[in-house]
Amino acid sequence: MGSKNKLKRFKENLSFSNLLQPKRSELLSNSFRFKGFWNDYFDNNNPIVLELGCGKGEYTCSLAEKYPKKNFIGMDIKGARIWSGAKYAVVNSIENACFIRTQIELIEFLFSENEISEIWITFPDPQIKIQRQKHRLTNINFLNRYKKIIKSKGIIHLKTDSEFLHGYTLGLIEALNLKLIQSNHDIYLNKNAPEEVVDIKTHYEKIFLSENKKITYLSFQIK
């Protein structure tokens, strides 16, 4: 994507009422106004589902359309990508979806205890190199962050093309004695895969499928 197109998207992002871009200092000072009050933002008490590393927002928007009685929040640091989801939601009047542009490491400054019902992690960078393991979105430090904000028996979903990340996460689930709900090593050959896992395809998933890569999925609870 050209720099001019990116700048155009960054500028349009500022006009989207459904895209929040809090400053790091605002979050670290615990002055973010919607922490603990996300139901005020959506103006209802429906469950809140969070998508981490939402990219172009395909899951956030598609799930919001499929489940109008739930609220959905897509989170990503890439402004040019998150523009796609925010724009789609505006154009299609999807009022139960919004987006946050910030680092996932700051998640506990965005949400209060028990505020999130489900978390989706869709096609994250597997960070295979050992020196990059601290950036894996299912490592123990991130799981501890998620535990602070997710409700009891809240579900975490991981959809990835990386057998490495799938296996790594399975190992952590077993080591930490977490509750595994489902594990599929190829969702398109497994008839038990949830409907939304098979039906919703992200931009990157379509690329992976064109390269004949298997798509894996697992879900689990951390408390």
NUKOL-313747 format. One record per atom (N, C-alpha, C): x, y, z. Coordinates in pm, 1 decimal, m for minus. Example, Ala and Ser with C-alpha at 12.3 -4.5 7.8 and 13.67 -1.06 7.14 Angstrom:
% NUKOL-313747
NODE          x          y          z
NODE     1319.0     m569.0      780.0
NODE     1230.0     m450.0      780.0
NODE     1320.0     m330.0      780.0
NODE     1285.0     m225.0      708.0
NODE     1367.0     m106.0      714.0
NODE     1290.0        3.0      787.0
% end
This chain:
% NUKOL-313747
NODE          x          y          z
NODE       84.3     m119.7        0.0
NODE        0.0        0.0        0.0
NODE       87.6      124.4        0.0
NODE       59.0      219.8      m88.3
NODE      137.7      340.4      m97.5
NODE      122.7      429.3       23.9
NODE      223.5      513.0       47.2
NODE      222.2      600.0      164.8
NODE      108.2      701.2      159.3
NODE       73.5      746.9       37.2
NODE      m37.0      842.8       23.9
NODE     m169.4      778.7       64.2
NODE     m189.1      653.2       24.8
NODE     m312.4      582.4       59.2
NODE     m320.0      559.9      209.9
NODE     m204.0      526.6      270.4
NODE     m201.2      507.7      415.3
NODE     m236.6      636.7      487.1
NODE     m178.3      746.2      443.1
NODE     m206.3      875.1      506.8
NODE     m353.6      912.5      493.4
NODE     m411.0      878.4      379.0
NODE     m553.7      905.0      357.7
NODE     m637.9      825.2      455.8
NODE     m599.8      699.0      477.0
NODE     m674.1      614.8      570.9
NODE     m656.1      663.1      714.5
NODE     m534.7      702.7      749.4
NODE     m509.9      753.1      884.9
NODE     m596.1      876.0      912.1
NODE     m610.1      960.5      812.3
NODE     m691.4     1081.2      827.7
NODE     m838.6     1045.3      841.6
NODE     m884.4      949.8      759.8
NODE    m1025.2      909.7      768.3
NODE    m1054.9      838.9      899.8
NODE     m956.7      768.8      953.5
NODE     m975.3      702.8     1083.5
NODE    m1020.1      801.7     1190.8
NODE     m970.8      923.2     1181.2
NODE    m1004.1     1025.3     1281.1
NODE    m1151.4     1063.4     1277.1
NODE    m1216.7     1034.7     1166.6
NODE    m1358.3     1071.8     1151.4
NODE    m1452.7      960.4     1195.8
NODE    m1399.3      840.9     1220.8
NODE    m1484.9      728.0     1256.3
NODE    m1518.5      731.1     1405.6
NODE    m1645.6      741.3     1436.9
NODE    m1687.0      740.8     1577.5
NODE    m1672.3      602.4     1640.5
NODE    m1660.0      499.8     1558.2
NODE    m1647.6      362.7     1608.8
NODE    m1502.1      316.7     1618.3
NODE    m1407.7      409.3     1601.3
NODE    m1265.6      376.4     1612.5
NODE    m1201.2      464.3     1719.3
NODE    m1155.6      401.0     1826.2
NODE    m1091.2      472.5     1936.3
NODE     m940.1      455.5     1924.9
NODE     m867.1      565.2     1945.4
NODE     m721.3      561.6     1936.8
NODE     m661.2      629.6     2060.5
NODE     m676.7      566.0     2177.3
NODE     m626.6      627.1     2301.0
NODE     m474.5      636.8     2302.8
NODE     m423.9      741.2     2363.0
NODE     m280.4      756.9     2377.0
NODE     m228.2      662.9     2485.5
NODE     m104.3      620.9     2471.7
NODE      m44.0      530.9     2568.5
NODE      m45.5      591.4     2709.2
NODE      m16.9      721.0     2716.5
NODE      m14.7      789.0     2846.8
NODE     m152.1      788.3     2912.0
NODE     m256.6      799.0     2830.1
NODE     m394.1      795.5     2880.9
NODE     m425.2      660.6     2943.6
NODE     m378.4      553.6     2878.8
NODE     m404.4      419.7     2930.6
NODE     m324.3      392.0     3055.9
NODE     m196.9      425.4     3054.3
NODE     m110.6      396.3     3168.9
NODE     m149.7      475.4     3293.6
NODE     m215.6      587.1     3273.8
NODE     m261.0      667.4     3388.0
NODE     m399.6      625.5     3436.6
NODE     m453.1      518.5     3374.3
NODE     m586.0      466.7     3410.7
NODE     m695.7      572.4     3397.0
NODE     m681.3      656.0     3293.6
NODE     m782.2      759.6     3271.3
NODE     m865.7      733.8     3145.7
NODE     m853.0      613.6     3089.2
NODE     m934.6      578.8     2973.2
NODE    m1079.7      565.8     3016.7
NODE    m1165.6      642.3     2958.8
NODE    m1301.4      658.8     3013.0
NODE    m1391.1      537.1     2998.6
NODE    m1360.8      446.3     2906.6
NODE    m1450.2      332.2     2888.2
NODE    m1406.1      207.5     2965.5
NODE    m1291.4      212.3     3031.5
NODE    m1251.1       96.8     3111.8
NODE    m1354.3       74.5     3222.2
NODE    m1418.0      m40.5     3221.0
NODE    m1522.5      m70.5     3318.3
NODE    m1659.2      m17.7     3279.4
NODE    m1666.1       56.1     3168.0
NODE    m1792.1      118.0     3127.1
NODE    m1821.8       93.9     2978.9
NODE    m1777.6      m20.4     2927.6
NODE    m1801.1      m48.2     2786.4
NODE    m1949.6      m67.4     2754.8
NODE    m2027.0     m112.0     2851.0
NODE    m2170.5     m124.5     2825.8
NODE    m2235.2       12.9     2808.3
NODE    m2173.5      116.6     2867.3
NODE    m2221.3      253.1     2842.6
NODE    m2190.3      293.7     2699.0
NODE    m2074.4      253.0     2650.1
NODE    m2038.9      285.5     2511.4
NODE    m2141.6      225.8     2415.4
NODE    m2175.0       97.3     2436.3
NODE    m2269.2       30.0     2347.2
NODE    m2414.6       58.7     2384.4
NODE    m2435.4      119.4     2500.5
NODE    m2569.0      153.5     2547.9
NODE    m2656.7       29.6     2566.7
NODE    m2595.8      m77.7     2616.3
NODE    m2669.5     m198.8     2651.4
NODE    m2582.8     m283.6     2744.7
NODE    m2640.4     m391.0     2796.0
NODE    m2567.8     m479.7     2887.4
NODE    m2534.6     m614.2     2822.7
NODE    m2527.2     m617.0     2691.9
NODE    m2497.6     m740.6     2621.1
NODE    m2352.1     m783.9     2642.3
NODE    m2323.9     m912.3     2627.7
NODE    m2186.0     m962.6     2642.3
NODE    m2091.6     m894.8     2544.0
NODE    m1967.5     m880.7     2585.5
NODE    m1866.2     m815.6     2503.3
NODE    m1763.0     m918.4     2457.8
NODE    m1740.5     m923.4     2328.1
NODE    m1644.8    m1016.3     2267.8
NODE    m1530.9     m935.4     2206.7
NODE    m1409.0     m976.8     2234.0
NODE    m1290.3     m903.0     2190.8
NODE    m1212.0     m983.0     2087.5
NODE    m1173.1     m918.1     1977.3
NODE    m1084.1     m981.0     1880.2
NODE     m948.7     m911.5     1885.5
NODE     m843.5     m989.3     1912.3
NODE     m708.7     m934.3     1923.4
NODE     m633.2     m952.2     1792.2
NODE     m562.0     m847.3     1750.2
NODE     m494.6     m852.3     1622.3
NODE     m595.2     m867.0     1510.6
NODE     m696.5     m780.9     1512.0
NODE     m813.1     m799.0     1424.1
NODE     m784.4     m771.4     1277.4
NODE     m669.1     m709.6     1246.6
NODE     m635.9     m683.4     1106.8
NODE     m741.5     m599.4     1038.0
NODE     m800.6     m651.7      932.8
NODE     m902.4     m580.3      855.9
NODE    m1042.1     m591.1      916.9
NODE    m1051.4     m659.0     1032.3
NODE    m1177.5     m662.3     1105.5
NODE    m1282.4     m757.8     1053.5
NODE    m1240.5     m857.8      975.7
NODE    m1339.7     m949.2      918.7
NODE    m1417.4    m1023.9     1026.6
NODE    m1347.9    m1072.6     1129.2
NODE    m1417.4    m1146.3     1234.3
NODE    m1502.8    m1054.4     1319.5
NODE    m1449.1     m940.9     1356.2
NODE    m1526.2     m847.0     1438.2
NODE    m1657.7     m810.5     1370.3
NODE    m1652.2     m774.1     1243.6
NODE    m1772.8     m732.2     1171.6
NODE    m1866.5     m849.4     1142.1
NODE    m1810.8     m960.9     1099.3
NODE    m1895.0    m1076.3     1063.6
NODE    m1965.5    m1132.9     1186.2
NODE    m1894.5    m1141.9     1298.4
NODE    m1957.1    m1191.8     1420.9
NODE    m2062.6    m1094.2     1471.1
NODE    m2036.1     m964.8     1456.4
NODE    m2134.0     m863.8     1499.6
NODE    m2263.0     m874.4     1418.6
NODE    m2248.9     m901.7     1289.6
NODE    m2367.0     m918.9     1205.2
NODE    m2441.4    m1047.6     1239.5
NODE    m2366.3    m1149.9     1274.2
NODE    m2425.9    m1280.4     1304.7
NODE    m2492.2    m1282.1     1442.6
NODE    m2434.3    m1208.3     1537.7
NODE    m2485.8    m1209.9     1675.1
NODE    m2519.1    m1067.8     1720.9
NODE    m2634.5    m1016.0     1681.4
NODE    m2670.3     m877.6     1714.8
NODE    m2693.2     m853.7     1864.2
NODE    m2707.7     m960.5     1942.1
NODE    m2728.4     m945.8     2086.0
NODE    m2596.8     m950.9     2164.6
NODE    m2486.5     m941.6     2093.1
NODE    m2355.4     m931.2     2156.5
NODE    m2283.8     m808.3     2101.6
NODE    m2188.0     m757.3     2178.6
NODE    m2106.6     m644.9     2134.3
NODE    m1966.5     m695.0     2099.2
NODE    m1905.4     m636.1     1996.3
NODE    m1775.9     m683.3     1948.3
NODE    m1676.5     m567.9     1937.2
NODE    m1554.5     m595.2     1982.8
NODE    m1448.5     m495.1     1978.9
NODE    m1326.8     m556.1     1910.5
NODE    m1282.1     m494.1     1801.1
NODE    m1161.3     m536.9     1732.2
NODE    m1043.6     m450.3     1774.9
NODE     m930.3     m513.0     1798.8
NODE     m813.8     m441.3     1851.1
NODE     m691.1     m470.4     1765.2
NODE     m622.4     m365.8     1720.4
NODE     m502.2     m382.4     1638.0
NODE     m422.3     m252.1     1643.4
NODE     m293.9     m262.0     1615.3
NODE     m208.3     m143.3     1616.6
NODE     m192.4      m84.1     1477.4
NODE     m225.5     m161.2     1373.7
NODE     m205.9     m116.7     1236.1
NODE     m324.3      m31.3     1188.2
NODE     m302.5       98.7     1177.2
NODE     m410.2      189.4     1141.3
NODE     m466.3      170.2     1002.1
NODE     m379.3      137.7      906.1
NODE     m426.2      119.6      768.1
NODE     m509.9       m6.1      753.9
NODE     m485.4     m106.5      837.9
NODE     m565.3     m229.2      833.8
NODE     m697.3     m211.6      907.5
NODE     m691.1     m156.7     1026.8
NODE     m812.2     m144.3     1107.9
NODE     m912.6      m50.3     1041.6
NODE     m864.1       36.5      954.7
NODE     m951.6      124.7      876.4
NODE    m1057.3       44.6      802.2
NODE    m1017.9      m71.3      747.7
NODE    m1111.2     m151.9      668.0
NODE    m1231.0     m195.5      750.9
NODE    m1206.5     m243.8      872.1
NODE    m1314.7     m289.0      957.7
NODE    m1403.0     m174.8     1004.1
NODE    m1339.9      m65.8     1046.5
NODE    m1416.4       50.3     1092.9
NODE    m1502.2      106.8      980.7
NODE    m1446.0      114.7      861.2
NODE    m1518.7      166.6      745.1
NODE    m1637.2       75.7      711.1
NODE    m1613.0      m55.0      709.7
NODE    m1720.5     m149.6      678.1
NODE    m1834.7     m136.8      778.6
NODE    m1800.2     m125.8      906.8
NODE    m1903.2     m115.4     1010.0
NODE    m1984.2       12.6      996.1
NODE    m1918.3      121.2      958.6
NODE    m1988.5      248.3      938.9
NODE    m2082.1      239.6      818.8
NODE    m2030.1      191.6      706.3
NODE    m2107.8      184.4      582.3
NODE    m2228.6       92.7      597.5
NODE    m2211.1      m15.6      675.2
NODE    m2317.7     m114.4      691.0
NODE    m2397.0      m97.8      821.1
NODE    m2376.2       13.9      888.8
NODE    m2452.1       48.0     1010.7
NODE    m2448.5      m63.9     1114.6
NODE    m2329.8     m117.4     1138.2
NODE    m2312.3     m221.6     1240.8
NODE    m2284.1     m151.8     1372.8
NODE    m2386.6     m135.6     1454.0
NODE    m2374.2      m56.1     1575.2
NODE    m2320.3     m134.8     1694.7
NODE    m2314.0     m267.6     1683.0
NODE    m2262.2     m347.9     1794.4
NODE    m2116.6     m388.6     1772.1
NODE    m2045.5     m309.1     1692.3
NODE    m1902.9     m333.7     1669.6
NODE    m1825.7     m202.7     1674.1
NODE    m1707.8     m207.1     1735.3
NODE    m1619.4      m91.4     1734.1
NODE    m1475.5     m140.9     1732.7
NODE    m1380.9      m47.8     1721.6
NODE    m1240.5      m84.0     1708.0
NODE    m1153.0        4.5     1796.5
NODE    m1042.7      m54.3     1840.8
NODE     m944.1       19.3     1919.9
NODE     m808.2        3.0     1854.4
NODE     m741.7      113.5     1829.6
NODE     m606.4      107.0     1775.5
NODE     m506.8      131.6     1888.8
NODE     m445.3       26.1     1932.4
NODE     m341.8       35.4     2035.8
NODE     m269.7      m97.7     2045.8
NODE     m170.4     m105.8     2132.6
NODE      m93.9     m229.4     2150.4
NODE     m169.0     m326.7     2240.8
NODE     m165.3     m453.8     2205.9
NODE     m234.5     m555.6     2284.1
NODE     m175.0     m568.9     2423.5
NODE      m47.1     m534.0     2439.3
NODE       17.3     m539.0     2570.0
NODE      m51.3     m449.6     2672.6
NODE     m132.2     m355.2     2624.5
NODE     m198.9     m260.1     2714.2
NODE     m342.9     m299.6     2745.1
NODE     m377.9     m423.2     2715.0
NODE     m516.9     m467.0     2723.0
NODE     m578.9     m448.1     2861.7
NODE     m500.3     m468.7     2966.3
NODE     m556.0     m458.5     3101.8
NODE     m586.9     m314.9     3142.4
NODE     m538.2     m217.8     3063.0
NODE     m569.4      m77.6     3088.4
NODE     m693.5      m32.1     3011.1
NODE     m746.6     m121.8     2928.6
NODE     m864.9      m91.6     2848.5
NODE     m992.6     m150.8     2906.7
NODE     m977.1     m262.1     2980.4
NODE    m1093.1     m335.1     3029.8
NODE    m1076.2     m368.8     3177.0
NODE    m1189.3     m375.4     3247.0
NODE    m1188.5     m410.0     3388.9
NODE    m1209.1     m559.7     3409.4
NODE    m1197.4     m601.9     3532.4
NODE    m1214.5     m743.0     3567.9
NODE    m1353.1     m791.9     3526.7
NODE    m1356.8     m908.5     3462.3
NODE    m1482.4     m974.1     3422.3
NODE    m1564.0     m893.6     3320.9
NODE    m1498.9     m806.8     3245.2
NODE    m1574.4     m723.6     3150.5
NODE    m1590.3     m790.8     3013.2
NODE    m1503.0     m887.3     2983.4
NODE    m1503.7     m952.1     2852.0
NODE    m1557.1    m1094.7     2863.2
NODE    m1644.3    m1133.7     2770.2
NODE    m1703.8    m1267.2     2772.0
NODE    m1626.3    m1368.2     2688.0
NODE    m1569.8    m1323.4     2577.1
NODE    m1493.5    m1411.5     2488.0
NODE    m1379.2    m1333.4     2425.6
NODE    m1273.9    m1406.7     2387.4
NODE    m1161.3    m1346.5     2315.8
NODE    m1131.5    m1430.8     2192.5
NODE    m1121.6    m1364.6     2078.3
NODE    m1080.0    m1429.7     1954.2
NODE     m940.0    m1382.7     1918.2
NODE     m852.9    m1477.9     1886.2
NODE     m719.0    m1446.7     1836.4
NODE     m709.5    m1510.8     1698.3
NODE     m707.4    m1428.8     1595.0
NODE     m718.3    m1480.4     1458.4
NODE     m590.3    m1453.0     1379.2
NODE     m523.6    m1559.2     1341.5
NODE     m403.4    m1554.6     1257.9
NODE     m297.2    m1455.8     1307.8
NODE     m257.5    m1470.8     1433.9
NODE     m149.2    m1385.4     1484.3
NODE      m14.7    m1432.0     1430.5
NODE       83.5    m1345.9     1433.4
NODE      220.1    m1386.5     1400.7
NODE      262.7    m1491.4     1503.5
NODE      303.5    m1611.9     1460.5
NODE      338.1    m1717.5     1557.3
NODE      466.1    m1690.5     1634.3
NODE      546.0    m1593.9     1588.2
NODE      669.1    m1558.5     1659.4
NODE      750.3    m1684.1     1691.9
NODE      790.4    m1755.4     1589.4
NODE      854.6    m1885.8     1606.3
NODE      991.5    m1877.9     1673.4
NODE     1067.8    m1774.7     1644.7
NODE     1202.3    m1764.4     1702.4
NODE     1195.1    m1751.7     1854.4
NODE     1285.0    m1821.0     1924.6
NODE     1280.5    m1827.3     2070.2
NODE     1289.7    m1688.5     2133.4
NODE     1367.2    m1599.7     2070.4
NODE     1382.0    m1464.8     2125.8
NODE     1257.8    m1379.7     2105.5
NODE     1161.0    m1431.9     2028.5
NODE     1036.9    m1359.1     2003.0
NODE      918.5    m1417.0     2080.1
NODE      943.6    m1516.7     2164.1
NODE      832.7    m1584.9     2230.4
NODE      752.1    m1492.7     2322.0
NODE      813.8    m1386.1     2371.5
NODE      739.6    m1293.7     2458.5
NODE      628.6    m1220.3     2383.0
NODE      634.6    m1226.4     2248.0
NODE      532.6    m1159.8     2167.1
NODE      421.3    m1254.7     2121.6
NODE      432.6    m1383.8     2154.4
NODE      326.1    m1477.2     2116.7
NODE      200.9    m1444.5     2196.2
NODE       90.1    m1429.7     2127.3
NODE      m31.7    m1383.7     2194.2
NODE      m95.0    m1488.6     2284.7
NODE      m38.6    m1609.5     2286.9
NODE      m89.0    m1710.1     2380.7
NODE       18.0    m1750.4     2482.1
NODE      122.9    m1670.4     2496.8
NODE      221.6    m1706.5     2599.2
NODE      164.5    m1679.7     2738.2
NODE      233.4    m1725.1     2840.3
NODE      176.6    m1721.1     2976.1
NODE      151.4    m1579.0     3024.0
NODE      236.3    m1483.5     2981.3
NODE      216.3    m1345.4     3024.5
NODE       88.5    m1286.4     2964.3
NODE       62.0    m1316.9     2837.6
NODE      m62.1    m1270.0     2776.5
NODE     m182.1    m1341.4     2837.7
NODE     m169.6    m1471.2     2863.7
NODE     m280.5    m1543.9     2925.5
NODE     m316.1    m1483.3     3061.0
NODE     m215.8    m1441.3     3135.7
NODE     m241.0    m1377.8     3265.5
NODE     m311.3    m1243.7     3248.0
NODE     m279.8    m1173.1     3139.3
NODE     m350.6    m1047.9     3110.8
NODE     m496.8    m1075.3     3077.6
NODE     m519.2    m1177.0     2995.0
NODE     m656.2    m1210.7     2956.8
NODE     m737.5    m1254.1     3079.4
NODE     m671.4    m1324.4     3169.1
NODE     m739.7    m1373.8     3288.7
NODE     m794.7    m1259.7     3373.0
NODE     m728.7    m1144.5     3367.6
NODE     m771.5    m1029.0     3446.2
NODE     m901.1     m967.2     3394.8
NODE     m930.4     m986.3     3266.4
NODE    m1044.6     m914.4     3208.9
NODE    m1159.5    m1004.8     3164.4
NODE    m1134.3    m1136.8     3153.2
NODE    m1237.9    m1225.5     3101.9
NODE    m1323.9    m1280.6     3214.8
NODE    m1448.5    m1303.6     3186.6
NODE    m1540.6    m1358.9     3285.0
NODE    m1508.5    m1505.1     3316.4
NODE    m1558.5    m1553.6     3428.2
NODE    m1544.8    m1695.0     3461.6
NODE    m1609.7    m1779.8     3352.8
NODE    m1540.0    m1879.8     3307.8
NODE    m1583.3    m1969.7     3198.9
NODE    m1589.3    m1899.7     3063.4
NODE    m1528.9    m1781.4     3055.0
NODE    m1519.2    m1713.7     2925.9
NODE    m1426.2    m1791.2     2833.7
NODE    m1455.6    m1791.5     2706.2
NODE    m1383.5    m1875.1     2609.7
NODE    m1281.7    m1793.3     2530.2
NODE    m1164.0    m1852.3     2510.9
NODE    m1062.2    m1795.4     2423.3
NODE    m1052.8    m1883.3     2299.7
NODE    m1060.1    m1821.7     2182.1
NODE    m1052.7    m1892.7     2054.6
NODE     m921.0    m1858.2     1985.4
NODE     m854.0    m1957.9     1932.5
NODE     m733.4    m1935.8     1852.4
NODE     m751.6    m2001.7     1716.0
NODE     m745.8    m1921.1     1612.2
NODE     m753.7    m1971.5     1474.7
NODE     m624.6    m1931.9     1404.4
NODE     m552.8    m2030.0     1350.8
NODE     m421.5    m2001.8     1294.5
NODE     m384.4    m2101.7     1185.9
NODE     m292.9    m2060.2     1100.1
NODE     m236.1    m2151.5     1001.1
NODE     m108.0    m2214.8     1054.1
NODE      m67.5    m2178.1     1175.9
NODE       59.5    m2222.9     1231.8
NODE       40.7    m2344.8     1322.1
NODE       83.7    m2461.4     1275.6
NODE       80.9    m2581.3     1360.6
NODE      170.0    m2561.0     1482.1
NODE      277.5    m2483.5     1464.2
NODE      366.4    m2454.2     1576.7
NODE      291.7    m2382.8     1688.1
NODE      220.2    m2275.0     1654.2
NODE      148.9    m2197.8     1755.4
NODE       35.4    m2279.2     1816.3
NODE      m31.3    m2357.8     1733.1
NODE     m138.4    m2445.1     1781.6
NODE      m82.9    m2542.9     1885.8
NODE       28.6    m2609.0     1851.5
NODE       88.9    m2705.0     1943.4
NODE      145.0    m2638.9     2068.0
NODE      206.5    m2523.1     2050.3
NODE      260.2    m2447.7     2164.4
NODE      148.8    m2412.8     2263.1
NODE       36.6    m2367.8     2210.0
NODE      m76.2    m2328.7     2295.6
NODE     m137.7    m2450.7     2363.6
NODE     m150.0    m2560.4     2291.7
NODE     m199.2    m2683.9     2352.2
NODE     m110.9    m2726.8     2469.5
NODE       20.6    m2713.1     2449.6
NODE      114.0    m2748.5     2555.9
NODE       94.9    m2662.9     2679.4
NODE       71.8    m2534.4     2659.7
NODE       48.5    m2444.5     2772.8
NODE      m82.2    m2477.5     2844.1
NODE     m184.8    m2508.1     2766.5
NODE     m315.1    m2543.9     2824.4
NODE     m299.7    m2664.9     2915.2
NODE     m223.4    m2763.7     2869.5
NODE     m201.9    m2884.0     2950.2
NODE     m114.4    m2854.3     3071.4
NODE       m7.7    m2777.8     3051.8
NODE       85.0    m2748.0     3160.6
NODE       19.7    m2665.0     3270.5
NODE      m70.6    m2576.0     3231.3
NODE     m136.4    m2487.5     3327.7
NODE     m268.7    m2544.6     3377.8
NODE     m301.2    m2665.6     3331.7
NODE     m424.3    m2733.0     3372.3
NODE     m548.4    m2649.8     3340.8
NODE     m549.1    m2592.0     3220.6
NODE     m663.8    m2514.9     3175.1
NODE     m764.1    m2608.4     3107.9
NODE     m885.4    m2560.5     3090.5
NODE     m989.8    m2645.0     3030.3
NODE     m989.9    m2630.2     2879.2
NODE     m952.3    m2736.2     2809.5
NODE     m957.9    m2737.9     2663.3
NODE    m1099.1    m2774.7     2620.1
NODE    m1156.9    m2694.0     2533.6
NODE    m1292.4    m2719.2     2485.4
NODE    m1289.6    m2794.1     2353.3
NODE    m1205.9    m2746.2     2260.7
NODE    m1201.2    m2810.2     2129.2
NODE    m1065.8    m2784.1     2064.3
NODE    m1017.5    m2882.2     1988.0
NODE     m892.3    m2867.5     1914.9
NODE     m904.9    m2935.7     1779.4
NODE     m889.8    m2858.3     1672.5
NODE     m897.5    m2910.8     1535.9
NODE     m769.3    m2875.9     1460.8
NODE     m708.4    m2974.6     1398.8
NODE     m584.6    m2950.0     1323.6
NODE     m611.8    m2916.7     1177.9
NODE     m734.3    m2933.2     1133.3
NODE     m774.0    m2893.6      997.1
NODE     m924.6    m2872.2      998.9
NODE     m965.6    m2746.8     1012.6
NODE    m1108.2    m2718.7     1033.9
NODE    m1193.6    m2756.7      914.1
NODE    m1133.9    m2763.3      795.8
NODE    m1213.0    m2792.3      677.6
NODE    m1227.0    m2942.1      652.5
NODE    m1163.2    m3022.1      736.5
NODE    m1182.5    m3166.6      732.1
NODE    m1253.8    m3217.3      857.4
NODE    m1278.7    m3127.3      952.0
NODE    m1341.1    m3164.2     1078.0
NODE    m1484.2    m3112.2     1081.6
NODE    m1579.6    m3203.7     1081.2
NODE    m1720.5    m3164.4     1077.1
NODE    m1767.8    m3102.4     1208.8
NODE    m1686.7    m3113.2     1314.6
NODE    m1726.0    m3057.8     1444.0
NODE    m1678.9    m2914.4     1464.0
NODE    m1609.2    m2858.8     1367.3
NODE    m1561.8    m2721.4     1380.9
NODE    m1681.5    m2626.0     1388.2
NODE    m1678.2    m2527.8     1480.6
NODE    m1789.9    m2433.5     1492.0
NODE    m1818.9    m2361.8     1361.0
NODE    m1943.7    m2328.7     1340.8
NODE    m1988.9    m2267.4     1215.9
NODE    m1911.6    m2140.8     1182.1
NODE    m1892.0    m2053.0     1282.1
NODE    m1825.6    m1925.8     1254.8
NODE    m1676.6    m1942.7     1226.8
NODE    m1620.1    m2054.0     1270.1
NODE    m1479.2    m2080.9     1242.6
NODE    m1459.6    m2116.2     1095.7
NODE    m1555.7    m2186.9     1039.3
NODE    m1546.9    m2230.2      899.3
NODE    m1599.8    m2123.0      803.8
NODE    m1707.9    m2058.6      841.4
NODE    m1776.3    m1968.0      748.5
NODE    m1705.9    m1834.0      730.1
NODE    m1638.9    m1784.5      833.9
NODE    m1573.7    m1653.5      826.0
NODE    m1427.3    m1672.4      787.9
NODE    m1387.3    m1609.9      678.6
NODE    m1249.6    m1621.3      631.0
NODE    m1186.9    m1482.3      623.4
NODE    m1073.2    m1466.6      687.5
NODE    m1003.8    m1338.9      684.2
NODE     m923.6    m1325.2      554.5
NODE     m875.0    m1205.8      530.9
NODE     m790.9    m1178.7      413.8
NODE     m671.7    m1273.4      409.7
NODE     m606.6    m1289.3      524.7
NODE     m486.9    m1373.8      529.4
NODE     m522.4    m1522.1      519.7
NODE     m635.9    m1560.2      575.2
NODE     m676.9    m1700.0      563.9
NODE     m695.3    m1740.3      418.3
NODE     m754.1    m1653.2      340.3
NODE     m774.0    m1683.5      198.4
NODE     m640.4    m1703.6      127.7
NODE     m541.0    m1625.6      166.8
NODE     m407.0    m1642.2      110.2
NODE     m348.3    m1776.8      151.4
NODE     m362.3    m1810.8      280.8
NODE     m307.8    m1937.7      330.6
NODE     m374.9    m2056.8      261.3
NODE     m505.7    m2047.5      241.9
NODE     m578.5    m2156.2      176.5
NODE     m533.8    m2172.1       31.1
NODE     m503.5    m2060.2      m34.8
NODE     m456.2    m2067.6     m173.4
NODE     m319.0    m2133.7     m181.5
NODE     m247.8    m2134.1      m67.9
NODE     m116.7    m2198.8      m59.9
NODE     m127.3    m2339.5       m2.9
NODE     m252.1    m2388.0        9.7
NODE     m280.5    m2523.4       60.0
NODE     m233.2    m2545.5      203.2
NODE     m237.4    m2441.3      283.1
NODE     m202.9    m2454.6      424.0
NODE     m325.2    m2498.7      504.3
NODE     m304.7    m2582.2      603.1
NODE     m413.5    m2624.2      690.4
NODE     m443.4    m2512.7      790.6
NODE     m569.7    m2497.0      820.9
NODE     m613.7    m2397.3      918.5
NODE     m654.8    m2470.4     1045.3
NODE     m594.6    m2434.2     1157.3
NODE     m623.5    m2500.0     1284.2
NODE     m707.3    m2409.1     1373.9
NODE     m770.7    m2471.6     1473.6
NODE     m854.8    m2396.8     1566.8
NODE     m854.4    m2468.1     1701.4
NODE     m850.3    m2389.8     1806.3
NODE     m872.9    m2445.5     1940.0
NODE     m942.9    m2342.6     2026.3
NODE    m1013.0    m2389.5     2127.5
NODE    m1079.4    m2301.9     2222.8
NODE    m1058.3    m2358.1     2363.1
NODE    m1049.6    m2267.1     2459.3
NODE    m1021.4    m2308.2     2596.9
NODE    m1065.1    m2200.5     2695.2
NODE    m1065.2    m2237.3     2821.8
NODE    m1099.3    m2145.7     2930.3
NODE     m979.0    m2130.5     3021.9
NODE     m957.9    m2009.2     3075.4
NODE     m845.7    m1988.9     3166.2
NODE     m891.8    m1966.5     3310.4
NODE    m1024.4    m1956.9     3330.1
NODE    m1074.0    m1950.1     3468.6
NODE    m1222.3    m1985.1     3470.8
% end
